[in-house]
Amino acid sequence: MTRPSLYSLTLALPLLIWQLAFFAVPLIFLIAISFWTVRNFQMMPDLNFGNWERILTRSVFWDAYLRTAILATTSAVLTSAIAFPAAYAISFKLSERVKQWLIFVLIIPFFTSYLVRIYALQVFLSDEGIINAVLGMLGIGPFGMLNTTFGTLVGMVTLCLPLVILLQVFSLNFVNRDLVEAAHNLRCGRLRTVLAVIVPSARVGLVIAALFAFILSFGDFVSPLYLGGGNPPTLSILITDITKSGQQWPRAAVVALMMIGTLLSVAFAAITYAYKERGK
Amino acid sequence: MNMQTQVISDAIVRLEGVVKKFGEFTAVERADFEIGRGEFLAIMGSSGCGKTTTLRMLAGLEDPSEGDIYLDGQRVNGKATWDRDTPMVWQSLALFPFLTVQENVEFSLKMRGVGKVERAQRARIWLEKMQILEFAGRNISQLSGGQRQRVALARALVTEPKILLLDEPLSALDAHLKVRMQAVLSNLQKDLGITFVYVTHSMSEAFSMADRVVIMSRGKIEQIGTPQEIYHAPRNRFVAEFLGSANIFTGKLVEKAGDVWQVETAHGRFAVKASQAVAKSVGDTLSFVVSAEKMQIGALGAGVAGIRARVVGEEFVGASAILFLETESGEELKVQKSHGELASIDLHSGSTLTLHWEPEACHVLPGE
């Protein structure tokens, strides 16, 4: 490693300041708070391990933790699986012109607020909603979709899909086309080439896309609450519940730190896996 | 174009009136030729001449717009590359970076459903043959250029095909390694006895390895022949200029006395020894070439025509040197002589020399 020059350090300064002010300092503060004590609805600085003990020994927390992890994993897998055929088609099968238009169309969902989109989805998913109305005309249903895990996943996948498709498209664009032709030339058919050559070639991007879906879903508060009903709670809902009951910010901080720790470990594991090299 | 439909007794590849168009652009105008079983054929030309497109049509990566391609007697138009037995070595080598060396070599065997044990066995035989067995478990990124080359060859040859297609595989190597890999390829082709079709823009690669060379330009085949044939008897001006060592003169045929013809050029009248194959009659315009090493300097014999030209530069080429000269009318000429011969001449930039040659040194371009 060469020492970074003063010049490059200067260029990195705005980012460093931003990260320091809005990530590192709040994080340290969060860690500190998790050891504070609440007395008469007032937080006092302390070195109290009771908050940690209290949260980590409760099955309510671990149930929520498991539920959130499963939801986020399912969302990441589901989003990746739904996104991949589209991303593949955009990257490999379409002309430059159509490609640019589709990428523009994919960015459109970012124009509206996530919350607004979730309210719109409520209209779709409710018992008297549009989907059940259509199904009713066909003589089936109604199905309870709102306030279910299905509803939560619909919200999460909708949230993650545009970003995941974009990340997948960009990583697929970097796949060396010679490799695809070489695979065909070596008797690998179309579908098999996708699995044997294109997916491994784009592995880094595909894993990072799935990682983003996991991160977004793991911390999501809106979908589990407004589409999933909020009960039983996910970790983010648990945090609001704890803060509401008796100003227990220190205990909420413990939950938040557990979430951050999980995300860091998952991100580290995913990136290690993505960049893992074959052979010696 | 009779030379392009030259009949080969045992052809493995036959192209009949093959045309390839990409929209408005015609990449290959019309290819009619055969490739013999066990032959080393080079397709040579500058970039965009259609050589790679021709190779890709053989591989099944492009389909001809018109005409037919026969592989081993079977028409293969429309047959996907994965249904053909025409492995190719890419210019980029196209090795799979997410697989180890051995897994790369095993790839096509795996696609054919060959069992794990046999796959490994056969792959290792080829790794051994290419002298890279010790790198079997390595990642591609840890190999040198030459080693990667060998992996690409092993990967293509592991299924023991009858034909191997190579698209400028040596262009990324440095000069020294290039020459060594040329020898590897040449020996490999002789040992295996299979057909190699080798696309290159380099004359030295094509001429040193190939049994026959196809010269292409702008989608058209300019000449097909052995390196000797092409070098000594270029068919037209393009080929002569492409070879780069020849001086080209154009004039009017004014007299035929047996096979010695008199040609009136802008530089005077020259006697040219014509070959029987050239159909020209008195009054026709013709072009002939005199290769640089057959040009003579100074002292004219009686009745021999010469050209006066000014020296503009000199290039050192190993044991000899190439003099670049310019005639009064601005045409460029080249003379290649040994250093000893040049030392006896008063030579400096700007000095004027008289050049001449024997009628036998001339080659009339039949295609002009």
Interface residues (C-beta under 8 A of the other chain):
Chain A: N176 D178 L179 E181 A182 A183 H184 N185 L186 R187 C188 G189 R192 V197 P200 S201 R203 E277 R278 G279 K280
Chain B: A59 G60 L61 A80 T81 W82 T86 P87 M88 W90 S92 A94 F96 P97 F98 L99 T100 V101 E103 F107 S108 M111 R112 G137 R138 N139 S141 Q142 R155 A156 T159
